[in-house]
Amino acid sequence: MTPWERYFLIGRRAGCPKDQMQRFERADVILQERQLVASAAARLCDRADGPTAIGYGGARGGGKSHWLLAQMGVDDCQRVPGLKCLLLRKVGKANLEHFEDLRRKLFTNLGHEFSAFRGILTFNNGSRIIAGHFQNEKDIDAYLGLEYDVIGIEEATTLTTRKYQDITTCCRTSKSNWRPRIYSTTNPGGVGHAWYRTRFVAPMLERRETETRFVSARVTDNRWNNPEYIRVLQGLSGWQRRAWLDGDWDIAAGQFFTTVRREVHVVKNFDDTRAREWFCAMDYGFAHYTVVLLGCTDGDGNLFVVDEHAERLWLPQRHAPAIKGMLARHKIGDRKLELGDLKRFVAGADVFSRQSDGTTVAAQYARQGITLRPANTDRLNGWAEIMTRFGDIEANIRPSLFIDQRCGRLIETLPTLQHDPNRPEDVLKIDADDDGVGGDDCADCLRYLVATKTRTVTQRKLRGL
């Protein structure tokens, strides 16, 4: 078997169609296995029911930039004449130099002209790639209102979710034979870590990808990395090692809960018969999410968060049936779990605050059959107890807090929580954006659930002594 035959076999195994591999061959472009998986995902964008956004990345040194320009220039631009592509990267000068280096490697066998002054590469069939940049987020506004058939964004987590959404409005086409798409590459961390993880990584981990596909890559997936660079990454410690060497999206700079491990703390299909005591907590919101977590303890003192309800822009009259429905998904003995089976149902102080008409949110829930009592809202001690219960596997400290995979929003929230720089023992408060991405509502609800204990009435209190 010749090297090219072997290359074709790897590409077809990755899902790349024959004509795509032929274009790579004609251009004398060799992509590695994970890069070919990403290119196969890019071809899924052709389908009417396929994705519209492809993410590629994780660890540093995974060959992200090489893949992005190869996919845009060698495959997309060659098969559709007149394609207009925008390649965006933070810091313009670095983008142009990087673009020039990759152009020489990838497009030697493809007829094209390149204007370094304008930052535009034009192929013989009229397709072109425009090298753009965003030194600051406001620079993105210069592209708004324009039309691009393909948009490639490097270092996507350097953008906030709002600016990413802004640039997606430019991804459209008037070509009948093309379906517009966005490619992005990035590493964990940065201002956009939370939204990128929510939009791309979480659907991949939970096997529910529809509009997106994410292909993870590690430094070991790129055989062209020099050994010295790999040793540099291996010599890192803490969040940098997990993020830059392992491509771990559950870690970032300044992360509060650094000992949380998905493979340790997230469980599947909790067995309700293990529960010894059931309880709930609520973090109330309207514009923000209202979050309700259902928890229980087992005979060994472990605490499990087994289910969640999280919605925004809902009134109590709508939340209440959904909360009862959440309980009904679980059993106590041979019947469904009900409100009366809970040892406690606690909520933050805001539900007990009197509104201008003298009523409280707690009273509204009481009319729906849900009796709430105040939670322990001590932030520092609450976070400390959660941290203690998570344990530390690397230090052989056994965890006693686990979260069922049903609690998707809570699982997504925990890795995004940061230390408050003005109060390091506290979590930095963050709000969800206009689309409901991010926020600390689930974390606050977890704190109420863990820190609030069931009140016991002693015989001494009963006698009034």
Secondary structure, DSSP 8 states (H G I E B T S, - for coil): --HHHHHHHHHHHHT--HHHHHHHHHTT----HHHHHHHHHHHHTTSTTS-SEEEEEESTTS-HHHHHHHIIIIIIHHHSTT-EEEEEESSHHHHHHHHHHHHHHHSTTS-EEEETTTTEEEETTS-EEEEEE-SSGGGGGGGTT--BSEEEEESGGGS-HHHHHHHHTTB----TT---EEEEEE-S-STTHHHHIIIIIHHHHTT--SSEEEEEE-GGG-TTS-HHHHHHHHT--HHHIIIIIS--TT--TTBS-TT--HHHHEESS--GGG-SEEEEEEE--SSSEEEEEEEEE-TTS-EEEEEEEEEES--HHHHHHHHHHHHHTSEETTEE--GGGEEEEEE-GGGGS--TTS--HHHHHHTTT---EE----HHHHHHHHHHHH-BGGGTB---EEEETT-HHHHHHGGG-BEETTEEEEE------TTS---SHHHHHHHHHHH-------HHHHTT-
